[in-house]
Amino acid sequence: MANNNFKKPDRGSSSAPDHIMISFCGDARHEMAVTWRTDTSAQDGYVLYWAEGEKEQRQNAVCRTIKSDIDISKFNCARLSSLKAGTKYYYTCGDENNRSKTFSFTTQGEGCDSFKFIVIADHQVGDPWEKPDYSVVKNMLKKAIKQHEDIKFILTAGDNCDDGQNELQWNGMFSGLDGIVESLPYMMTTGNHDNRGFEQYLPEPKGKFYLDHADFFDEQFKYSYPQNGPKGFETENYSFDYGNAHFCIMGINEPQKVGDWAYDDINGSFAEWKLGAYHFPIYPAIPEGQNDDGYPWLRKAVESLDLIFEGHEHTFARTYPMRGDAMYEKPSEGTVHCQCGSGSGGRSANERKIWHTSFYTQEEGVPTYTLVEVSGAKLTVTTMLSDGRVADRFLIDKEKDVIDPPALPPVYGSGARMIYKGSMPHIAARGTYCEKKDGVWFCPFAVLAQYIGAAVNKKEGSAEIEMYGKRAAFFEGESFAEVNGEKISLGAAVYFGGGQLMVPASKTAEIFGLRCNYIEHNNILDFETEIESSPLSEQKRKQG
């Protein structure tokens, strides 16, 4: 329904350039994109730029008129090329009558193998809706940049604003980053909030949450980033090089397309460091953060990286090197996942997961940023609280193939631990383990029931649980279970041991639609809620 009370807000576009941002659009030594917004009364824009002591040059912008939920504006992007490496440039943007003030940036130097950058995530602010206040992240970034004056760019891990389809929200973000992103390249990853849709103007914006595209994001930044992503999804997915590092930025939409592109992109690079960004955590701190849908498509690509930056959960966590859901000690053996907290304030995580070597629960709700320092074959990652405290710091040394402080993956003894989506119920941690007999893994019945939240009815020599619409009874000494009145073979007989009724793990898990996987490297029996042979969305498509 059209809004008959539409009125252009006082924070709509004007003839004066705003939303000014620079970004890498190709070779960081020789190219830079300048993006800005005006209203439709402004002429097609251009950039004037020059190096110290050199003649001023002009680059016309690609200018596109775009209708948003509140306004019709002109979005301009000028891609500067043939720049000199390691050179400071000055620039202004606008048209003949409306010019921005003068800003500056510095191109990457030749032979650069030492540099610093900042990663932030989930810095979105939604309140107040018409003028969201980004002062928290702004103050944090300005403090960080002052402390580390040689920062080369800012990378995000998604959720750059609270509602990516509403222009007022982008107004808030750019207002918050004013004085920062005009001089430091701002390399964005899309998150679920960047995808949010609208059907009508305020005060009740509503619509699709996940889109095939992050529509308004794509419209605004169509030419701001390298155009090397999968066809139709280039703006949300792109890669670039800086120094001796290759960066692969993966959007959250259409993972089946992104996965193949990202794998080829990463493995086609000969850079010493391969780094990535993806909004959803692969190994979350909060159970509902698990991305079972996208990760099967992205697994090969992600496991080709040295390190990936993630967001979404508004908390900080750092994993062991991970590959095939197993934890390893050496960085060459797996990918380190780093959740970057939140640039606008943290959130408490409810349970430590075994795959985390370092973990900060954000109980205080303090905003965070992550400082990354690359120096040849060494990479140091420091997650900072906005008040100056260090949440975590680690060094990856490729020459020595070590992480310092060391990330020693847990390896359990003869009795395997039960793990459910990375968490370990306290009863299992206190000494109730799985046992292997005649090639079959058995798990304690009571612990499994605790995992899946089943109602339990115990009798002498038997136990019954009810969950997911199924009632299953198990009997000591019998190799079958009664499931909704039907006998189902378990492949091995139930027995009593260690004060627990022990049931065949895989067959019992199968009854309740679980996947049971033994990870030999860590001696862990891992239970998952869904079989990851294909994503849930694909399963739903096949079903109809």
RONU-717539 format. One record per residue (C-alpha): x, y, z; residue number from 1; residue in one letter. Coordinates in steps of 0.02 Angstrom, whole numbers, plus 50000, padded with zeros to 5 digits. Each point is the difference from the previous one (the first is absolute). Layout:
REM residues N
NODE     X     Y     Z  nr rest
NODE     X     Y     Z NUM    a
...
***
This chain:
REM residues 544
NODE     X     Y     Z  nr rest
NODE 50000 50000 50000   1    m
NODE 50069 50170 49953   2    a
NODE 50032 50123 50138   3    n
NODE 49896 50154 49969   4    n
NODE 50091 50096 50135   5    n
NODE 50170 49986 49918   6    f
NODE 50115 50144 50038   7    k
NODE 50183 50005 49956   8    k
NODE 50095 49994 50165   9    p
NODE 50120 50137 50049  10    d
NODE 50139 49872 49985  11    r
NODE 49967 49961 49818  12    g
NODE 50126 50042 49865  13    s
NODE 50044 50177 49944  14    s
NODE 50103 50081 49864  15    s
NODE 50152 49992 50114  16    a
NODE 50101 49838 49992  17    p
NODE 49979 49884 50150  18    d
NODE 50023 49814 50037  19    h
NODE 50179 50024 49939  20    i
NODE 50101 49839 50007  21    m
NODE 50158 49931 49922  22    i
NODE 50032 49817 49962  23    s
NODE 50117 49884 49908  24    f
NODE 49927 49962 49829  25    c
NODE 50150 49911 49924  26    g
NODE 50189 50008 50024  27    d
NODE 50024 50087 50168  28    a
NODE 50163 50075 49936  29    r
NODE 49923 50089 49852  30    h
NODE 49809 50010 50019  31    e
NODE 49874 50074 50121  32    m
NODE 49811 50026 49991  33    a
NODE 49914 50155 50069  34    v
NODE 49813 49982 50033  35    t
NODE 49876 50137 50051  36    w
NODE 49816 50050 49997  37    r
NODE 49906 50156 49944  38    t
NODE 49820 50043 49958  39    d
NODE 49941 50003 49820  40    t
NODE 50023 50188 49983  41    s
NODE 50188 49975 49998  42    a
NODE 50091 49976 49837  43    q
NODE 50094 49842 49960  44    d
NODE 50148 49997 50117  45    g
NODE 50188 49984 49983  46    y
NODE 50156 49989 50109  47    v
NODE 50146 50121 49995  48    l
NODE 50158 49919 50070  49    y
NODE 50185 50037 50012  50    w
NODE 50161 49949 50084  51    a
NODE 50111 50126 50088  52    e
NODE 50087 50109 49871  53    g
NODE 49908 49921 49853  54    e
NODE 49867 50061 49879  55    k
NODE 49817 49980 50047  56    e
NODE 49908 49861 49906  57    q
NODE 49815 49970 49970  58    r
NODE 49902 49836 49998  59    q
NODE 49817 49999 49954  60    n
NODE 49885 49892 50105  61    a
NODE 49874 49869 49949  62    v
NODE 49838 50083 50057  63    c
NODE 49841 49902 50033  64    r
NODE 49829 50062 50058  65    t
NODE 49928 49881 50130  66    i
NODE 49834 50003 50091  67    k
NODE 50002 49944 50181  68    s
NODE 49862 49986 50129  69    d
NODE 50016 50187 50042  70    i
NODE 50082 50089 49856  71    d
NODE 50059 50006 49821  72    i
NODE 50186 50033 50000  73    s
NODE 50150 49999 49886  74    k
NODE 50139 49880 50046  75    f
NODE 50172 50038 49929  76    n
NODE 50156 49893 49989  77    c
NODE 50164 50054 49922  78    a
NODE 50133 49866 49979  79    r
NODE 50172 50078 50002  80    l
NODE 50135 49905 49905  81    s
NODE 50183 50017 49951  82    s
NODE 50041 50061 50175  83    l
NODE 50179 49991 50063  84    k
NODE 50039 49868 50130  85    a
NODE 50038 50059 50177  86    g
NODE 49939 50175 49963  87    t
NODE 49888 50119 50097  88    k
NODE 49860 50074 49897  89    y
NODE 49879 50141 50036  90    y
NODE 49826 50008 49925  91    y
NODE 49830 50085 49997  92    t
NODE 49839 49934 49926  93    c
NODE 49837 50077 49936  94    g
NODE 49947 50102 49848  95    d
NODE 50039 50176 49937  96    e
NODE 49894 50084 50133  97    n
NODE 50012 49883 50150  98    n
NODE 50169 49936 50057  99    r
NODE 50051 49902 50153 100    s
NODE 50141 50058 50110 101    k
NODE 50173 49929 49963 102    t
NODE 50042 49825 50062 103    f
NODE 50153 49890 49977 104    s
NODE 50050 49817 49982 105    f
NODE 50161 49904 49973 106    t
NODE 50023 49859 49875 107    t
NODE 50085 49836 50044 108    q
NODE 50188 50004 49981 109    g
NODE 50099 49882 49889 110    e
NODE 50068 49842 50083 111    g
NODE 49886 50023 50149 112    c
NODE 50001 49850 50117 113    d
NODE 49971 50093 50164 114    s
NODE 49839 50093 50035 115    f
NODE 49856 50021 50123 116    k
NODE 49812 50003 49982 117    f
NODE 49848 50001 50113 118    i
NODE 49852 49881 49999 119    v
NODE 49830 50045 50074 120    i
NODE 49835 49907 49998 121    a
NODE 49819 50028 50047 122    d
NODE 50017 50185 50031 123    h
NODE 49821 50031 49945 124    q
NODE 49890 50116 50102 125    v
NODE 49812 50005 49979 126    g
NODE 49946 50130 50128 127    d
NODE 49935 50128 49975 128    p
NODE 49936 49938 49833 129    w
NODE 49998 50167 49909 130    e
NODE 50174 50049 50060 131    k
NODE 50099 49853 50070 132    p
NODE 50145 50049 50111 133    d
NODE 50167 49923 49944 134    y
NODE 50105 50103 50120 135    s
NODE 50057 49843 50096 136    v
NODE 50085 49919 49851 137    v
NODE 50061 50170 49937 138    k
NODE 50087 50040 50164 139    n
NODE 50073 49825 50010 140    m
NODE 50071 50007 49823 141    l
NODE 50071 50175 50021 142    k
NODE 50087 49945 50159 143    k
NODE 50067 49844 49915 144    a
NODE 50063 50097 49848 145    i
NODE 50085 50128 50112 146    k
NODE 50085 49859 50095 147    q
NODE 50050 49909 49840 148    h
NODE 50034 50140 49875 149    e
NODE 50063 49883 49864 150    d
NODE 49833 49911 49974 151    i
NODE 49977 49969 49813 152    k
NODE 49814 49955 49989 153    f
NODE 49846 49942 50094 154    i
NODE 49918 49831 49966 155    l
NODE 49826 49957 50064 156    t
NODE 49923 49829 50036 157    a
NODE 49820 50053 49963 158    g
NODE 49850 50091 50072 159    d
NODE 50065 50170 49952 160    n
NODE 49831 50080 50037 161    c
NODE 49841 49940 50083 162    d
NODE 49889 49988 49847 163    d
NODE 50091 50000 49834 164    g
NODE 49846 50039 49896 165    q
NODE 49960 50160 50093 166    n
NODE 50099 50153 49951 167    e
NODE 49981 50084 50169 168    l
NODE 50101 49858 50073 169    q
NODE 50143 50029 49878 170    w
NODE 49989 50185 50042 171    n
NODE 50036 49952 50180 172    g
NODE 50148 49890 49954 173    m
NODE 50082 50130 49889 174    f
NODE 49970 50134 50129 175    s
NODE 50087 49890 50127 176    g
NODE 50147 49965 49886 177    l
NODE 50019 50181 49943 178    d
NODE 50181 50052 50009 179    g
NODE 50060 49820 49986 180    i
NODE 49946 49911 49840 181    v
NODE 50042 50149 49888 182    e
NODE 50185 49962 50029 183    s
NODE 50005 49815 50051 184    l
NODE 49935 49873 49874 185    p
NODE 49842 49923 50070 186    y
NODE 49979 49819 49944 187    m
NODE 49829 49934 50048 188    m
NODE 49934 49823 50020 189    t
NODE 49811 49981 49993 190    t
NODE 49902 49929 50147 191    g
NODE 49818 49958 50029 192    n
NODE 49959 50177 50055 193    h
NODE 50075 50068 49839 194    d
NODE 49872 49891 49911 195    n
NODE 49842 50058 50088 196    r
NODE 49859 50054 49889 197    g
NODE 49858 50126 50000 198    f
NODE 49827 50017 49926 199    e
NODE 49950 50170 50062 200    q
NODE 50066 50156 50083 201    y
NODE 50014 50026 50188 202    l
NODE 49949 49974 50133 203    p
NODE 49969 49818 49958 204    e
NODE 50130 49941 49874 205    p
NODE 49975 49818 49961 206    k
NODE 50038 49874 49867 207    g
NODE 50121 49863 49954 208    k
NODE 50141 49964 50120 209    f
NODE 50111 49897 49887 210    y
NODE 50000 50048 49817 211    l
NODE 50078 49923 49847 212    d
NODE 50104 50158 50000 213    h
NODE 50037 50131 50129 214    a
NODE 49907 50116 49883 215    d
NODE 50036 50175 50066 216    f
NODE 50178 49952 50049 217    f
NODE 50029 49943 49822 218    d
NODE 49926 50160 49929 219    e
NODE 50104 50117 50108 220    q
NODE 50168 49913 49983 221    f
NODE 49987 49924 49827 222    k
NODE 50167 50072 49942 223    y
NODE 50085 50023 50169 224    s
NODE 50081 49829 50009 225    y
NODE 50090 49883 49879 226    p
NODE 49879 49924 49875 227    q
NODE 50071 49824 50013 228    n
NODE 49864 49906 50096 229    g
NODE 49877 49870 49935 230    p
NODE 49886 50063 49862 231    k
NODE 49852 50097 50069 232    g
NODE 50076 50012 50173 233    f
NODE 50158 50100 49964 234    e
NODE 49970 50142 50123 235    t
NODE 49972 49887 50151 236    e
NODE 50144 49883 49954 237    n
NODE 50171 50060 49948 238    y
NODE 50184 49975 50033 239    s
NODE 50151 50113 50007 240    f
NODE 50183 49994 50041 241    d
NODE 50095 50110 50120 242    y
NODE 50186 49970 50022 243    g
NODE 50033 49814 50020 244    n
NODE 49819 49959 50046 245    a
NODE 49850 49949 49898 246    h
NODE 49827 50044 50069 247    f
NODE 49843 49906 49949 248    c
NODE 49837 50085 50052 249    i
NODE 49849 49883 49999 250    m
NODE 49821 50063 50008 251    g
NODE 49862 49900 50083 252    i
NODE 49886 49981 49848 253    n
NODE 49998 49851 49882 254    e
NODE 50141 49902 50085 255    p
NODE 49992 49865 49866 256    q
NODE 50065 50129 49875 257    k
NODE 50118 50086 50120 258    v
NODE 50084 49838 50057 259    g
NODE 50065 49948 49830 260    d
NODE 50056 50177 49957 261    w
NODE 50087 50024 50168 262    a
NODE 50092 49833 49990 263    y
NODE 50068 50040 49826 264    d
NODE 50042 50178 50051 265    d
NODE 50095 49951 50157 266    i
NODE 50095 49857 49921 267    n
NODE 50041 50106 49848 268    g
NODE 50100 50119 50110 269    s
NODE 50186 49979 50036 270    f
NODE 50000 50125 50144 271    a
NODE 50087 49949 50160 272    e
NODE 49845 50033 50105 273    w
NODE 49824 49952 49953 274    k
NODE 49871 50089 50106 275    l
NODE 49810 50004 49989 276    g
NODE 49844 50080 50070 277    a
NODE 49826 49924 50017 278    y
NODE 49863 50063 50114 279    h
NODE 49930 49840 50075 280    f
NODE 50116 49906 50119 281    p
NODE 50044 49825 49945 282    i
NODE 50037 49948 50180 283    y
NODE 49887 50110 50105 284    p
NODE 50002 50052 50181 285    a
NODE 49811 50001 50009 286    i
NODE 49907 49843 49940 287    p
NODE 49876 50095 49892 288    e
NODE 50146 50080 49908 289    g
NODE 50042 49837 49913 290    q
NODE 49992 50016 49810 291    n
NODE 49953 49826 49946 292    d
NODE 49923 50065 49840 293    d
NODE 50143 50094 49918 294    g
NODE 50155 49914 50064 295    y
NODE 49987 49837 49900 296    p
NODE 50016 50104 49842 297    w
NODE 50143 50106 50070 298    l
NODE 50101 49866 50092 299    r
NODE 50131 49970 49865 300    k
NODE 50030 50186 49979 301    a
NODE 50007 50040 50186 302    v
NODE 50119 49856 50034 303    e
NODE 50118 50073 49868 304    s
NODE 50026 50155 50108 305    l
NODE 50128 50033 50136 306    d
NODE 49878 50107 50099 307    l
NODE 49819 50055 49981 308    i
NODE 49914 50146 50087 309    f
NODE 49817 49977 50050 310    e
NODE 49863 50094 50091 311    g
NODE 49813 49982 50032 312    h
NODE 50005 49948 50184 313    e
NODE 50065 50165 50071 314    h
NODE 50128 49906 50104 315    t
NODE 50183 49953 49983 316    f
NODE 50069 49825 49978 317    a
NODE 50152 49924 49917 318    r
NODE 50012 49818 49949 319    t
NODE 50136 49874 49986 320    y
NODE 50056 49968 49820 321    p
NODE 49847 49907 49933 322    m
NODE 49982 49879 49855 323    r
NODE 49864 49871 49973 324    g
NODE 49926 50052 50170 325    d
NODE 50157 49935 50088 326    a
NODE 50117 50111 50102 327    m
NODE 50187 50008 49965 328    y
NODE 50154 50078 50075 329    e
NODE 50098 50067 49851 330    k
NODE 49933 50145 49895 331    p
NODE 50044 49904 49841 332    s
NODE 49877 49864 50051 333    e
NODE 49843 50105 50004 334    g
NODE 49913 50169 49991 335    t
NODE 49991 50115 50150 336    v
NODE 49828 50079 50021 337    h
NODE 49992 50168 50087 338    c
NODE 49835 50073 50056 339    q
NODE 50029 50186 50012 340    c
NODE 49876 50051 50135 341    g
NODE 49895 50155 49969 342    s
NODE 50048 50177 49959 343    g
NODE 49845 50067 50087 344    s
NODE 49998 49894 50159 345    g
NODE 50022 49819 50046 346    g
NODE 49879 49861 50041 347    r
NODE 50018 49860 50126 348    s
NODE 50035 49827 49931 349    a
NODE 49916 49863 50098 350    n
NODE 50121 49856 49991 351    e
NODE 50182 49967 49963 352    r
NODE 50028 49885 49852 353    k
NODE 50139 49874 49987 354    i
NODE 50060 50068 49834 355    w
NODE 50045 50168 50079 356    h
NODE 50176 50023 50063 357    t
NODE 49963 50180 50049 358    s
NODE 49832 50069 50050 359    f
NODE 49931 50162 50068 360    y
NODE 49819 49997 50053 361    t
NODE 49970 50186 49985 362    q
NODE 49913 50002 50168 363    e
NODE 50038 50185 50015 364    e
NODE 49930 50044 49831 365    g
NODE 50159 50092 49949 366    v
NODE 50026 50036 49813 367    p
NODE 50149 49918 49916 368    t
NODE 50113 50016 49850 369    y
NODE 50135 49885 49933 370    t
NODE 50172 50062 49950 371    l
NODE 50093 49891 49873 372    v
NODE 50186 50024 49973 373    e
NODE 50084 49912 49854 374    v
NODE 50189 49989 49998 375    s
NODE 50066 49881 49868 376    g
NODE 49963 49822 50056 377    a
NODE 49931 50059 50168 378    k
NODE 49825 50061 50036 379    l
NODE 49944 50069 50168 380    t
NODE 49816 50017 50044 381    v
NODE 49948 50105 50150 382    t
NODE 49819 50020 50051 383    t
NODE 49981 50160 50101 384    m
NODE 49861 50060 50113 385    l
NODE 49954 50181 49967 386    s
NODE 50064 50050 50172 387    d
NODE 50176 49942 49955 388    g
NODE 50002 49827 50077 389    r
NODE 50059 49851 49897 390    v
NODE 49873 49859 49980 391    a
NODE 50117 49887 49902 392    d
NODE 50165 50007 49908 393    r
NODE 50085 49863 49899 394    f
NODE 50139 49981 49872 395    l
NODE 50002 49883 49851 396    i
NODE 50178 49963 49943 397    d
NODE 49998 49911 49832 398    k
NODE 50186 49963 49998 399    e
NODE 49992 49909 50167 400    k
NODE 49820 49940 49970 401    d
NODE 49946 50051 50175 402    v
NODE 49868 50104 50086 403    i
NODE 50058 50098 50152 404    d
NODE 49924 49986 50127 405    p
NODE 49979 49821 49945 406    p
NODE 49830 49933 49955 407    a
NODE 50009 49821 50060 408    l
NODE 49845 49906 49943 409    p
NODE 49916 49892 50130 410    p
NODE 50037 49815 49978 411    v
NODE 49908 49886 50119 412    y
NODE 50051 49828 50062 413    g
NODE 49924 49830 49972 414    s
NODE 49827 50059 50047 415    g
NODE 49939 50115 49862 416    a
NODE 49905 50157 50049 417    r
NODE 49827 50036 49930 418    m
NODE 49984 50165 49911 419    i
NODE 49838 50081 49941 420    y
NODE 50025 50144 49878 421    k
NODE 50164 50038 50085 422    g
NODE 49936 50008 50179 423    s
NODE 50038 49872 50133 424    m
NODE 49864 49965 50130 425    p
NODE 50068 50008 50176 426    h
NODE 49953 49821 50040 427    i
NODE 50111 49940 49858 428    a
NODE 50142 50111 50056 429    a
NODE 49992 49924 50174 430    r
NODE 50047 49827 49941 431    g
NODE 49860 49915 49903 432    t
NODE 50078 49952 49835 433    y
NODE 49964 49901 49844 434    c
NODE 50072 49826 49978 435    e
NODE 50044 49898 49846 436    k
NODE 49960 49814 50000 437    k
NODE 50023 49882 49853 438    d
NODE 50016 50147 49882 439    g
NODE 49841 50087 50060 440    v
NODE 49997 50163 50098 441    w
NODE 49882 50003 50149 442    f
NODE 49943 50158 50088 443    c
NODE 49917 50024 50171 444    p
NODE 49813 50007 49978 445    f
NODE 49971 50137 50130 446    a
NODE 50127 50117 49919 447    v
NODE 49923 49978 49828 448    l
NODE 49829 50039 50074 449    a
NODE 50074 50157 50078 450    q
NODE 50069 50053 49830 451    y
NODE 49836 49991 49908 452    i
NODE 49891 50057 50143 453    g
NODE 49896 49843 50005 454    a
NODE 49876 49949 50132 455    a
NODE 50067 49845 50088 456    v
NODE 49907 49856 50081 457    n
NODE 50116 49877 50088 458    k
NODE 49958 49823 50052 459    k
NODE 50109 49860 50065 460    e
NODE 50100 49935 49852 461    g
NODE 49920 50121 49876 462    s
NODE 49975 50183 49961 463    a
NODE 49884 50096 49885 464    e
NODE 50021 50172 49925 465    i
NODE 49879 50106 49901 466    e
NODE 50059 50136 49880 467    m
NODE 49965 50068 49825 468    y
NODE 49834 49905 49996 469    g
NODE 50085 49834 50032 470    k
NODE 49989 49888 50153 471    r
NODE 50147 49879 50013 472    a
NODE 50028 49865 50131 473    a
NODE 50168 49914 50029 474    f
NODE 50024 49837 50095 475    f
NODE 50157 49933 50086 476    e
NODE 50068 49850 49905 477    g
NODE 49893 50030 49845 478    e
NODE 50064 50054 49828 479    s
NODE 49841 50090 49951 480    f
NODE 49898 50151 50053 481    a
NODE 49813 50022 49995 482    e
NODE 49964 50159 49902 483    v
NODE 49817 50052 50000 484    n
NODE 49958 49818 50029 485    g
NODE 50112 49934 49859 486    e
NODE 50161 49899 50031 487    k
NODE 50154 50085 49924 488    i
NODE 50168 49909 49994 489    s
NODE 50143 50083 50094 490    l
NODE 50135 49887 49929 491    g
NODE 50067 49961 50175 492    a
NODE 49928 49960 50171 493    a
NODE 49966 50133 50132 494    v
NODE 50098 49974 50161 495    y
NODE 50019 50078 50173 496    f
NODE 50168 50077 50044 497    g
NODE 50070 50142 50106 498    g
NODE 49832 50027 50081 499    g
NODE 49921 50035 49829 500    q
NODE 49900 49906 49870 501    l
NODE 50116 49997 49848 502    m
NODE 49918 50005 49827 503    v
NODE 50076 49985 49823 504    p
NODE 50039 50181 49958 505    a
NODE 49975 50010 49811 506    s
NODE 49840 49898 49990 507    k
NODE 49924 50089 50150 508    t
NODE 50044 50170 49926 509    a
NODE 49923 49947 49835 510    e
NODE 49833 49964 50084 511    i
NODE 49988 50183 50050 512    f
NODE 50064 50073 49837 513    g
NODE 50173 50038 50068 514    l
NODE 50169 49976 49918 515    r
NODE 50134 49914 50103 516    c
NODE 50180 50019 49944 517    n
NODE 50158 49936 50086 518    y
NODE 50147 50121 49987 519    i
NODE 50152 49892 50027 520    e
NODE 50124 50142 50012 521    h
NODE 49918 50066 50158 522    n
NODE 49915 49838 50059 523    n
NODE 49831 50085 49997 524    i
NODE 49830 49930 49956 525    l
NODE 49915 50147 49917 526    d
NODE 49810 50013 49988 527    f
NODE 49917 50123 49881 528    e
NODE 49818 50041 49971 529    t
NODE 50005 49993 49810 530    e
NODE 50092 49899 49869 531    i
NODE 50108 50123 49907 532    e
NODE 50008 49906 49835 533    s
NODE 49894 50140 49929 534    s
NODE 49943 50167 50074 535    p
NODE 49828 50015 50078 536    l
NODE 49943 50123 49867 537    s
NODE 50044 49876 49863 538    e
NODE 49912 49861 50093 539    q
NODE 49844 50108 50009 540    k
NODE 50008 50039 49814 541    r
NODE 50009 49815 49959 542    k
NODE 49853 49965 50113 543    q
NODE 49894 50124 49912 544    g
***
